Each structure stands twice: as structure tokens, then as C-alpha cells.
Amino acid sequence: MSEGSSALLSRLQQLQCHFTWDLKKEDVNLENLSTRLQEHIKLQLGQRGAVTRSYSYLAYVRYLQDQREEALSLLNQSEETIRESYGDESERRLIVTYGDMAWLKYHTGDYAQSQSYCQRVEDILSNHPTGSLTSLLPEVYGEQAWTYLKFSRSSLSKAIDCFRKALEVQTHDSEWNAGYAIALFRTEQWALENLKKGEESPAITQLRLALEINPDDAVLQSMLAVKLGAYKEYQEAEELLNKALKTDPDNPHVNRYIGKYFRNQNRLDESIDMLERALKRADQSPFIHHQLALCYKKKKIAEQSRRPNSDQRAVRYWRRRCIHHLEVAVEIRPSFVLALTDLAQMYAEQRDLSRAEEIFQQCLKLAESEKSLFQTVHQRYGDFFYFNKKNEAEAIAHYTEALLLPPSKHEWRQCAKRLKQIADRRLTKTRRDGEALALLGLVARAEGDRKKAAEFYEEALNCDEGNEEYLCAVCELRLELQ
């Protein structure tokens, strides 16, 4: 590398853009991300900066796909739409687009143009100093936050951090407040038991704040309705749904969230109608197909619960509808872990056990990079072994893996419950079942009751005196209790 190109590379590495934000290619399905970004551009959805962000983000995706000419065209469109949208305020918004352009020109060997775009960025930063060498402009934090938000589930915490930093400078900016609300919505668990009576979740609080700034945002209205429905605040939720449908009745994201609200309330026909409406404009949305599949799954379960009068033809029909939409969802997004585990469960119900197990193995690999779904995969895989393959040992192994993470999810509690059921059933046959007692010790320890856990492990050790695992557990617990 020549001295000149080395100096240029050093300048490029100082830029804030998609090329420097540690977006790992292996963490995302580029075809799926490309489809989503193209949909955003086509439908022209979101606030005024949404489409401009999609152009520059899609340009980076095209670069990763070795489509550099299209990447260049998209960056030019990004600059054009930024100037159209922001007019005199566009300069600070161009930092990321110019940074991407500098990198793209560098990779095509056009060093002169690359240096020119570097200089443009440096001039903008000189005109708009932040007062700190480590702080970025809020427009850059915002762009970075939206990028992480769309990239992968594992980058949501980074998105939240960047939105917060943008809001520290521009507290009442509608785009950053909306993005922060959406990020909290996606990461927050229902976990009603963790809130004090009358206390709102952080996502609800932020959604309300974002709607104060932009009261006609139909997507935020429908998202808040979903959250309020979970807290049984039905009257306010229904009012928000009606407002959202009046404001933006054909927005597929609005239809999708309203469909989710109806499904959560078990109003399945209304949910299906709303989701089918959403598919007319966004037929390549894996999330909408997944939501429809969940509606049909509920229809199937409702029919099965009518025993002994359940109609098996209806059961099979709803299962087929469910499987169809799940297959479409995972075809569009092969890394869609939740849809994949649902599909595996449906195949297991059809006694296609080999196909189900193949999908669960695929999910385990995907969960290695998406730790937030680790418990879900192991809980459902454990159920597959427990109920479908009647393999208790494998089920225990998967339930145990799920207990290694904090007890913050429904799936964690399900795994603890199953292990207790297995242990209690064994102990009704004989109290001298060391493995069953150790399982109870494992669950008690995971639940934070060290005293009870130590007692179970000591009893297990009495049944199996030479067991090193039980002995180590007892020693560790006794030390922790001192």
C-alpha cells in the first residue's frame, strides 16, 4: 500500500458510516435485509428521514453483495432525497451518505473522489462541532441507531444506546423518540410481574412521549395499543386502534400491529382480516406471514379443545394453513428462528419427526449468534423430545440448558416447570432417585433458593454417594451460603 493510500485509509477509518459500524455480514441474511429495505423505499413509509436512510443502508448491502454500480446509484439517490426532505438542514444529514460514498470510491480505486468525500465530511464536522472529540452529532447517532434497529435482533441494545445519545442532544426530536420507542417495544418482555401496581413499562412511557411529539403517527398508535392490551387497558387501546386506522388505513405495519392486538385478544377472524389486508401491500413480509400462522395455530388449538367433539378435518385444515404461512415466512427469511421453531412443532404434530428435528438443529445453530432466542429454542426442542419422541433424557438436557440464562422469560419458567414435573413423577415411585432430587436442586438453585438447592443435592448425594457432580454442587452451595 502506497503512503498516499495508507493516509487515505486512515482518514476513512475515522468516518462514521455503515462501513465503520461493525455490521458483520455473517450476522444477517443479506437477501432478507435487502427485501425489507426495498419494501420501505417502495411503500414510502415512516417519517421523512426513513426513505433516505433506506437508500444509503441498501447501498451498503449492495456493496456487500458485490453490486457496486447499484450501490453508487443508491447513494446518489440518498443524497438527492436528503436534500429534498431537509432543504437547508440537510448538511448534517449527509455525513453518513458522504462517508459511505468515500468508502465506496476507495474500494473502486477512485482515490481522488474518495478523498473529496472525506473532505466534505470533515468540512461539515468543522461547521458543526460537537464540543467533544468523542461525541457525535445527533443526526449520526440517529442514523446509526436506525441501522442497528434494522440489522438484527442481537444489535437492538446498540440501537437503544445510540437513540439515547441522540436524545441527550435533541430531546424532542420526533425521529429519535419514535425510533427509541420502537426499539424498546421490540426488546421489552411482557413481564407484568416485574412492575409495581400502576407502573407503566418503559416502552409504554416512551411510546406516549413519542406520540406527544407526533400525535398522528399511526404506527406508534398501533404499537401502543398492543402494549396496552397486554396490560388490559382495553378502552384506551381500542381508541388508539380506531385513530390509527383513520390516519393510515393501508399502512401494512399498522395493519400488522392491529392484527397482533386482535390475536392477543383471541379475536382471530378480525386479526386474519387485518393481516390479509397487510399482505396486499407487503406480501414479502415474513412477520405478517408468521402472525397469520399464529392465528391459524390458535384456530387449530381451539378446535382440538372441543374434545370429544373436535372436527379432525378442521384441525388438519387449520394446521395446513398454519404450515403454509410458516413455510413462506422462513423462505423469505431463512434465519427467522421463532417461525422455524413453530414450523418444527407443526411438523412434529404431523409425525414428520425427522424433518422437525432437522429444523430444531438449524435453530440451535442460529441461536448461537442470537442469544436472546437461546431459551426459546431449547424449551421448544425439549418439548419436542418430551412429548413427541418420548425421550426424557434429551428433554432434560435441553430444559437444563435453558436454565443457564437469567429467569426473565416465559420459556425459562416453562423449563423449570417441566423439570419439576419430571422429578416429582419419578419421586412418587421412589424417594431414592438421585437424579430426580438433583433436578429439583438444579431448579431451586436457578430460582435463587440456595438453601433448598443444597438440601436437594445432599439428599441426592445420599442416594448416589460417589457422584462428583452432586458433591461439587453441595460444596459450592455451602460456600455461597456462608
SETOR-257964 format. One line per field, with one value per residue (C-alpha): residue number from 0; residue in three letters; x, y, z. Coordinates in steps of 0.5 Angstrom, whole numbers. Layout:
n = c(NUM | ...)
res = c(ALA | ...)
px = c(X | ...)
py = c(Y | ...)
pz = c(Z | ...)
end
This chain:
n = c(0 | 1 | 2 | 3 | 4 | 5 | 6 | 7 | 8 | 9 | 10 | 11 | 12 | 13 | 14 | 15 | 16 | 17 | 18 | 19 | 20 | 21 | 22 | 23 | 24 | 25 | 26 | 27 | 28 | 29 | 30 | 31 | 32 | 33 | 34 | 35 | 36 | 37 | 38 | 39 | 40 | 41 | 42 | 43 | 44 | 45 | 46 | 47 | 48 | 49 | 50 | 51 | 52 | 53 | 54 | 55 | 56 | 57 | 58 | 59 | 60 | 61 | 62 | 63 | 64 | 65 | 66 | 67 | 68 | 69 | 70 | 71 | 72 | 73 | 74 | 75 | 76 | 77 | 78 | 79 | 80 | 81 | 82 | 83 | 84 | 85 | 86 | 87 | 88 | 89 | 90 | 91 | 92 | 93 | 94 | 95 | 96 | 97 | 98 | 99 | 100 | 101 | 102 | 103 | 104 | 105 | 106 | 107 | 108 | 109 | 110 | 111 | 112 | 113 | 114 | 115 | 116 | 117 | 118 | 119 | 120 | 121 | 122 | 123 | 124 | 125 | 126 | 127 | 128 | 129 | 130 | 131 | 132 | 133 | 134 | 135 | 136 | 137 | 138 | 139 | 140 | 141 | 142 | 143 | 144 | 145 | 146 | 147 | 148 | 149 | 150 | 151 | 152 | 153 | 154 | 155 | 156 | 157 | 158 | 159 | 160 | 161 | 162 | 163 | 164 | 165 | 166 | 167 | 168 | 169 | 170 | 171 | 172 | 173 | 174 | 175 | 176 | 177 | 178 | 179 | 180 | 181 | 182 | 183 | 184 | 185 | 186 | 187 | 188 | 189 | 190 | 191 | 192 | 193 | 194 | 195 | 196 | 197 | 198 | 199 | 200 | 201 | 202 | 203 | 204 | 205 | 206 | 207 | 208 | 209 | 210 | 211 | 212 | 213 | 214 | 215 | 216 | 217 | 218 | 219 | 220 | 221 | 222 | 223 | 224 | 225 | 226 | 227 | 228 | 229 | 230 | 231 | 232 | 233 | 234 | 235 | 236 | 237 | 238 | 239 | 240 | 241 | 242 | 243 | 244 | 245 | 246 | 247 | 248 | 249 | 250 | 251 | 252 | 253 | 254 | 255 | 256 | 257 | 258 | 259 | 260 | 261 | 262 | 263 | 264 | 265 | 266 | 267 | 268 | 269 | 270 | 271 | 272 | 273 | 274 | 275 | 276 | 277 | 278 | 279 | 280 | 281 | 282 | 283 | 284 | 285 | 286 | 287 | 288 | 289 | 290 | 291 | 292 | 293 | 294 | 295 | 296 | 297 | 298 | 299 | 300 | 301 | 302 | 303 | 304 | 305 | 306 | 307 | 308 | 309 | 310 | 311 | 312 | 313 | 314 | 315 | 316 | 317 | 318 | 319 | 320 | 321 | 322 | 323 | 324 | 325 | 326 | 327 | 328 | 329 | 330 | 331 | 332 | 333 | 334 | 335 | 336 | 337 | 338 | 339 | 340 | 341 | 342 | 343 | 344 | 345 | 346 | 347 | 348 | 349 | 350 | 351 | 352 | 353 | 354 | 355 | 356 | 357 | 358 | 359 | 360 | 361 | 362 | 363 | 364 | 365 | 366 | 367 | 368 | 369 | 370 | 371 | 372 | 373 | 374 | 375 | 376 | 377 | 378 | 379 | 380 | 381 | 382 | 383 | 384 | 385 | 386 | 387 | 388 | 389 | 390 | 391 | 392 | 393 | 394 | 395 | 396 | 397 | 398 | 399 | 400 | 401 | 402 | 403 | 404 | 405 | 406 | 407 | 408 | 409 | 410 | 411 | 412 | 413 | 414 | 415 | 416 | 417 | 418 | 419 | 420 | 421 | 422 | 423 | 424 | 425 | 426 | 427 | 428 | 429 | 430 | 431 | 432 | 433 | 434 | 435 | 436 | 437 | 438 | 439 | 440 | 441 | 442 | 443 | 444 | 445 | 446 | 447 | 448 | 449 | 450 | 451 | 452 | 453 | 454 | 455 | 456 | 457 | 458 | 459 | 460 | 461 | 462 | 463 | 464 | 465 | 466 | 467 | 468 | 469 | 470 | 471 | 472 | 473 | 474 | 475 | 476 | 477 | 478 | 479 | 480 | 481)
res = c(MET | SER | GLU | GLY | SER | SER | ALA | LEU | LEU | SER | ARG | LEU | GLN | GLN | LEU | GLN | CYS | HIS | PHE | THR | TRP | ASP | LEU | LYS | LYS | GLU | ASP | VAL | ASN | LEU | GLU | ASN | LEU | SER | THR | ARG | LEU | GLN | GLU | HIS | ILE | LYS | LEU | GLN | LEU | GLY | GLN | ARG | GLY | ALA | VAL | THR | ARG | SER | TYR | SER | TYR | LEU | ALA | TYR | VAL | ARG | TYR | LEU | GLN | ASP | GLN | ARG | GLU | GLU | ALA | LEU | SER | LEU | LEU | ASN | GLN | SER | GLU | GLU | THR | ILE | ARG | GLU | SER | TYR | GLY | ASP | GLU | SER | GLU | ARG | ARG | LEU | ILE | VAL | THR | TYR | GLY | ASP | MET | ALA | TRP | LEU | LYS | TYR | HIS | THR | GLY | ASP | TYR | ALA | GLN | SER | GLN | SER | TYR | CYS | GLN | ARG | VAL | GLU | ASP | ILE | LEU | SER | ASN | HIS | PRO | THR | GLY | SER | LEU | THR | SER | LEU | LEU | PRO | GLU | VAL | TYR | GLY | GLU | GLN | ALA | TRP | THR | TYR | LEU | LYS | PHE | SER | ARG | SER | SER | LEU | SER | LYS | ALA | ILE | ASP | CYS | PHE | ARG | LYS | ALA | LEU | GLU | VAL | GLN | THR | HIS | ASP | SER | GLU | TRP | ASN | ALA | GLY | TYR | ALA | ILE | ALA | LEU | PHE | ARG | THR | GLU | GLN | TRP | ALA | LEU | GLU | ASN | LEU | LYS | LYS | GLY | GLU | GLU | SER | PRO | ALA | ILE | THR | GLN | LEU | ARG | LEU | ALA | LEU | GLU | ILE | ASN | PRO | ASP | ASP | ALA | VAL | LEU | GLN | SER | MET | LEU | ALA | VAL | LYS | LEU | GLY | ALA | TYR | LYS | GLU | TYR | GLN | GLU | ALA | GLU | GLU | LEU | LEU | ASN | LYS | ALA | LEU | LYS | THR | ASP | PRO | ASP | ASN | PRO | HIS | VAL | ASN | ARG | TYR | ILE | GLY | LYS | TYR | PHE | ARG | ASN | GLN | ASN | ARG | LEU | ASP | GLU | SER | ILE | ASP | MET | LEU | GLU | ARG | ALA | LEU | LYS | ARG | ALA | ASP | GLN | SER | PRO | PHE | ILE | HIS | HIS | GLN | LEU | ALA | LEU | CYS | TYR | LYS | LYS | LYS | LYS | ILE | ALA | GLU | GLN | SER | ARG | ARG | PRO | ASN | SER | ASP | GLN | ARG | ALA | VAL | ARG | TYR | TRP | ARG | ARG | ARG | CYS | ILE | HIS | HIS | LEU | GLU | VAL | ALA | VAL | GLU | ILE | ARG | PRO | SER | PHE | VAL | LEU | ALA | LEU | THR | ASP | LEU | ALA | GLN | MET | TYR | ALA | GLU | GLN | ARG | ASP | LEU | SER | ARG | ALA | GLU | GLU | ILE | PHE | GLN | GLN | CYS | LEU | LYS | LEU | ALA | GLU | SER | GLU | LYS | SER | LEU | PHE | GLN | THR | VAL | HIS | GLN | ARG | TYR | GLY | ASP | PHE | PHE | TYR | PHE | ASN | LYS | LYS | ASN | GLU | ALA | GLU | ALA | ILE | ALA | HIS | TYR | THR | GLU | ALA | LEU | LEU | LEU | PRO | PRO | SER | LYS | HIS | GLU | TRP | ARG | GLN | CYS | ALA | LYS | ARG | LEU | LYS | GLN | ILE | ALA | ASP | ARG | ARG | LEU | THR | LYS | THR | ARG | ARG | ASP | GLY | GLU | ALA | LEU | ALA | LEU | LEU | GLY | LEU | VAL | ALA | ARG | ALA | GLU | GLY | ASP | ARG | LYS | LYS | ALA | ALA | GLU | PHE | TYR | GLU | GLU | ALA | LEU | ASN | CYS | ASP | GLU | GLY | ASN | GLU | GLU | TYR | LEU | CYS | ALA | VAL | CYS | GLU | LEU | ARG | LEU | GLU | LEU | GLN)
px = c(0 | 3 | 4 | -2 | -7 | -5 | -6 | -13 | -15 | -13 | -18 | -23 | -23 | -25 | -31 | -38 | -42 | -44 | -37 | -34 | -40 | -38 | -44 | -42 | -44 | -45 | -50 | -55 | -59 | -57 | -63 | -68 | -65 | -65 | -72 | -74 | -70 | -73 | -80 | -79 | -77 | -83 | -88 | -85 | -87 | -84 | -82 | -79 | -72 | -74 | -73 | -67 | -64 | -66 | -63 | -56 | -57 | -59 | -53 | -48 | -52 | -51 | -43 | -43 | -47 | -41 | -46 | -42 | -45 | -52 | -49 | -47 | -53 | -57 | -52 | -54 | -61 | -60 | -56 | -62 | -68 | -64 | -64 | -71 | -73 | -69 | -67 | -63 | -62 | -59 | -52 | -51 | -56 | -51 | -45 | -46 | -48 | -42 | -38 | -41 | -39 | -32 | -31 | -34 | -30 | -24 | -26 | -27 | -20 | -22 | -18 | -19 | -26 | -25 | -21 | -26 | -32 | -27 | -26 | -34 | -35 | -29 | -32 | -39 | -36 | -32 | -38 | -42 | -37 | -40 | -35 | -32 | -27 | -31 | -38 | -42 | -48 | -55 | -56 | -50 | -52 | -60 | -57 | -53 | -59 | -64 | -58 | -58 | -65 | -66 | -60 | -61 | -64 | -57 | -56 | -62 | -58 | -54 | -59 | -62 | -56 | -55 | -62 | -61 | -55 | -58 | -64 | -59 | -58 | -64 | -69 | -76 | -74 | -79 | -75 | -70 | -76 | -80 | -74 | -73 | -80 | -80 | -73 | -76 | -82 | -78 | -74 | -78 | -82 | -89 | -86 | -92 | -90 | -84 | -88 | -91 | -98 | -100 | -93 | -92 | -87 | -81 | -84 | -91 | -88 | -83 | -89 | -93 | -88 | -86 | -94 | -94 | -89 | -92 | -99 | -101 | -96 | -101 | -95 | -94 | -101 | -102 | -96 | -98 | -105 | -101 | -98 | -104 | -108 | -102 | -104 | -111 | -112 | -117 | -121 | -115 | -112 | -119 | -119 | -112 | -113 | -119 | -115 | -109 | -114 | -117 | -110 | -106 | -111 | -107 | -100 | -98 | -94 | -101 | -105 | -100 | -100 | -107 | -108 | -103 | -107 | -113 | -110 | -108 | -115 | -117 | -121 | -118 | -122 | -121 | -114 | -114 | -118 | -113 | -106 | -109 | -110 | -103 | -100 | -104 | -98 | -93 | -93 | -86 | -86 | -84 | -87 | -94 | -94 | -92 | -97 | -102 | -99 | -100 | -108 | -109 | -105 | -110 | -116 | -113 | -112 | -119 | -122 | -118 | -120 | -127 | -126 | -129 | -133 | -127 | -127 | -121 | -122 | -122 | -116 | -112 | -114 | -112 | -105 | -104 | -106 | -101 | -95 | -96 | -95 | -89 | -86 | -87 | -84 | -78 | -77 | -77 | -73 | -69 | -66 | -73 | -72 | -79 | -82 | -77 | -79 | -86 | -86 | -82 | -87 | -92 | -88 | -88 | -95 | -96 | -91 | -86 | -80 | -74 | -76 | -78 | -71 | -67 | -70 | -69 | -62 | -62 | -65 | -59 | -54 | -58 | -59 | -51 | -51 | -58 | -57 | -64 | -67 | -63 | -68 | -74 | -70 | -68 | -75 | -79 | -73 | -74 | -82 | -81 | -76 | -81 | -88 | -86 | -80 | -82 | -74 | -74 | -66 | -66 | -71 | -68 | -61 | -65 | -69 | -63 | -59 | -65 | -64 | -57 | -59 | -63 | -70 | -73 | -77 | -84 | -79 | -75 | -81 | -83 | -77 | -77 | -84 | -82 | -76 | -80 | -86 | -81 | -77 | -84 | -86 | -80 | -80 | -87 | -84 | -78 | -75 | -68 | -68 | -61 | -62 | -69 | -67 | -61 | -66 | -70 | -63 | -62 | -68 | -68 | -61 | -63 | -69 | -64 | -66 | -59 | -61 | -66 | -62 | -56 | -61 | -64 | -57 | -55 | -61 | -58 | -51 | -54 | -57 | -51 | -45 | -40 | -43 | -38 | -43 | -47 | -41 | -39 | -46 | -46 | -39 | -41 | -48 | -45 | -39 | -44 | -49 | -43)
py = c(0 | 7 | 12 | 16 | 11 | 9 | 16 | 16 | 9 | 12 | 18 | 13 | 10 | 16 | 17 | 15 | 11 | 4 | 1 | 3 | 1 | -6 | -9 | -16 | -20 | -26 | -24 | -22 | -25 | -20 | -22 | -21 | -15 | -12 | -14 | -10 | -4 | -4 | -5 | 1 | 5 | 3 | 4 | 11 | 9 | 13 | 20 | 24 | 21 | 14 | 13 | 17 | 12 | 6 | 9 | 9 | 3 | -1 | 2 | -2 | -8 | -8 | -7 | -13 | -17 | -14 | -10 | -3 | 0 | 0 | 2 | 8 | 10 | 9 | 13 | 19 | 18 | 18 | 25 | 27 | 25 | 28 | 35 | 34 | 33 | 37 | 43 | 48 | 43 | 37 | 38 | 35 | 29 | 28 | 26 | 18 | 18 | 22 | 17 | 11 | 15 | 16 | 8 | 6 | 10 | 8 | 1 | 2 | 5 | 12 | 15 | 22 | 22 | 18 | 24 | 29 | 26 | 25 | 33 | 34 | 30 | 34 | 41 | 39 | 37 | 43 | 47 | 44 | 42 | 38 | 41 | 34 | 29 | 23 | 26 | 25 | 30 | 27 | 26 | 21 | 18 | 17 | 14 | 9 | 7 | 6 | 2 | -3 | -3 | -6 | -10 | -16 | -17 | -18 | -11 | -8 | -6 | -2 | 2 | 3 | 6 | 11 | 13 | 15 | 19 | 23 | 25 | 27 | 33 | 33 | 31 | 33 | 30 | 26 | 21 | 19 | 19 | 14 | 10 | 9 | 7 | 2 | -1 | -1 | -4 | -10 | -11 | -11 | -17 | -17 | -19 | -16 | -19 | -14 | -8 | -5 | -4 | 2 | 3 | 3 | -1 | 4 | 2 | 5 | 11 | 12 | 11 | 16 | 21 | 20 | 21 | 27 | 30 | 27 | 25 | 23 | 17 | 11 | 6 | 9 | 9 | 2 | -1 | 3 | -1 | -7 | -6 | -3 | -9 | -13 | -9 | -10 | -2 | -4 | 2 | 7 | 1 | 1 | 9 | 8 | 3 | 7 | 13 | 9 | 6 | 13 | 16 | 11 | 5 | 2 | 2 | -5 | -4 | -1 | -7 | -12 | -9 | -8 | -16 | -17 | -14 | -18 | -24 | -23 | -22 | -28 | -24 | -29 | -27 | -20 | -21 | -25 | -20 | -14 | -19 | -21 | -13 | -12 | -17 | -14 | -9 | -12 | -20 | -21 | -19 | -25 | -22 | -22 | -29 | -31 | -27 | -31 | -37 | -36 | -34 | -41 | -44 | -41 | -44 | -51 | -51 | -48 | -54 | -59 | -57 | -59 | -66 | -71 | -67 | -64 | -64 | -67 | -65 | -58 | -59 | -61 | -55 | -50 | -54 | -54 | -46 | -45 | -49 | -46 | -39 | -41 | -44 | -38 | -34 | -38 | -38 | -30 | -30 | -37 | -34 | -33 | -37 | -36 | -38 | -44 | -47 | -46 | -50 | -55 | -56 | -57 | -62 | -66 | -66 | -69 | -74 | -72 | -72 | -73 | -66 | -63 | -65 | -62 | -55 | -55 | -57 | -51 | -47 | -49 | -46 | -40 | -38 | -39 | -32 | -29 | -31 | -27 | -34 | -39 | -40 | -41 | -46 | -50 | -50 | -52 | -57 | -60 | -60 | -64 | -69 | -70 | -70 | -72 | -77 | -79 | -78 | -76 | -75 | -71 | -67 | -66 | -64 | -58 | -56 | -55 | -51 | -46 | -45 | -43 | -36 | -31 | -33 | -27 | -30 | -35 | -40 | -40 | -41 | -47 | -51 | -50 | -53 | -59 | -61 | -60 | -65 | -70 | -70 | -70 | -76 | -80 | -79 | -81 | -88 | -88 | -83 | -85 | -83 | -78 | -76 | -73 | -70 | -67 | -64 | -61 | -58 | -55 | -51 | -49 | -46 | -43 | -40 | -37 | -41 | -44 | -47 | -51 | -53 | -55 | -60 | -63 | -64 | -67 | -72 | -74 | -75 | -80 | -84 | -84 | -83 | -83 | -77 | -72 | -67 | -67 | -67 | -61 | -57 | -58 | -55 | -49 | -48 | -49 | -44 | -39 | -40 | -38)
pz = c(0 | -2 | 3 | 0 | 0 | 7 | 9 | 6 | 9 | 16 | 14 | 12 | 19 | 22 | 19 | 22 | 17 | 15 | 13 | 20 | 25 | 26 | 22 | 21 | 15 | 18 | 23 | 18 | 12 | 6 | 2 | 7 | 9 | 2 | 1 | 7 | 5 | -2 | 1 | 6 | 0 | -5 | 0 | 3 | 10 | 16 | 18 | 13 | 14 | 13 | 6 | 6 | 11 | 7 | 1 | 4 | 8 | 2 | -2 | 4 | 3 | -5 | -4 | 1 | -5 | -10 | -14 | -13 | -19 | -16 | -9 | -12 | -15 | -9 | -5 | -10 | -9 | -2 | -2 | -7 | -2 | 4 | 0 | -2 | 5 | 9 | 5 | 9 | 14 | 10 | 11 | 18 | 15 | 9 | 14 | 13 | 6 | 4 | 9 | 5 | -1 | 1 | 3 | -4 | -8 | -4 | -6 | -13 | -13 | -14 | -9 | -11 | -11 | -4 | -1 | -4 | 0 | 6 | 6 | 5 | 12 | 15 | 13 | 15 | 22 | 22 | 21 | 26 | 32 | 38 | 43 | 45 | 41 | 43 | 42 | 35 | 32 | 34 | 27 | 26 | 33 | 30 | 23 | 27 | 32 | 26 | 22 | 28 | 29 | 22 | 22 | 27 | 34 | 37 | 35 | 39 | 45 | 41 | 38 | 44 | 47 | 40 | 41 | 48 | 46 | 40 | 45 | 50 | 45 | 41 | 47 | 43 | 36 | 33 | 29 | 35 | 40 | 35 | 34 | 41 | 43 | 37 | 40 | 47 | 44 | 41 | 47 | 52 | 55 | 58 | 65 | 68 | 75 | 75 | 75 | 81 | 81 | 77 | 74 | 66 | 62 | 59 | 52 | 54 | 57 | 51 | 46 | 50 | 49 | 42 | 41 | 45 | 40 | 33 | 35 | 28 | 28 | 26 | 27 | 34 | 36 | 34 | 38 | 44 | 43 | 43 | 49 | 53 | 51 | 55 | 61 | 60 | 58 | 53 | 53 | 51 | 47 | 42 | 42 | 39 | 34 | 31 | 31 | 27 | 22 | 21 | 20 | 16 | 14 | 9 | 12 | 13 | 19 | 22 | 20 | 23 | 30 | 30 | 27 | 33 | 38 | 36 | 36 | 43 | 45 | 41 | 36 | 31 | 25 | 26 | 26 | 20 | 16 | 18 | 17 | 10 | 8 | 10 | 6 | 0 | 0 | 4 | 1 | 3 | 10 | 14 | 20 | 17 | 15 | 22 | 25 | 20 | 22 | 30 | 28 | 25 | 30 | 35 | 31 | 31 | 38 | 39 | 35 | 39 | 45 | 44 | 45 | 44 | 39 | 35 | 28 | 26 | 19 | 21 | 26 | 19 | 15 | 20 | 21 | 14 | 14 | 19 | 16 | 9 | 12 | 17 | 10 | 7 | 13 | 13 | 6 | 6 | 12 | 13 | 20 | 23 | 29 | 32 | 26 | 25 | 32 | 30 | 24 | 27 | 32 | 27 | 23 | 30 | 30 | 23 | 26 | 21 | 27 | 22 | 19 | 25 | 29 | 23 | 23 | 31 | 30 | 25 | 30 | 35 | 30 | 29 | 37 | 38 | 35 | 37 | 45 | 46 | 43 | 46 | 52 | 47 | 42 | 48 | 51 | 45 | 43 | 50 | 49 | 42 | 46 | 52 | 48 | 41 | 42 | 49 | 50 | 57 | 58 | 52 | 54 | 61 | 57 | 53 | 59 | 63 | 58 | 58 | 66 | 65 | 63 | 68 | 69 | 65 | 60 | 60 | 57 | 63 | 67 | 63 | 63 | 71 | 71 | 66 | 70 | 77 | 74 | 71 | 78 | 82 | 78 | 79 | 86 | 87 | 85 | 90 | 94 | 93 | 86 | 86 | 79 | 81 | 87 | 83 | 78 | 84 | 87 | 80 | 79 | 86 | 85 | 79 | 82 | 87 | 93 | 95 | 102 | 99 | 93 | 98 | 101 | 95 | 93 | 100 | 99 | 92 | 95 | 100 | 94 | 90 | 95 | 89 | 85 | 84 | 80 | 87 | 91 | 88 | 88 | 95 | 96 | 92 | 95 | 102 | 101 | 98 | 104 | 109)
end
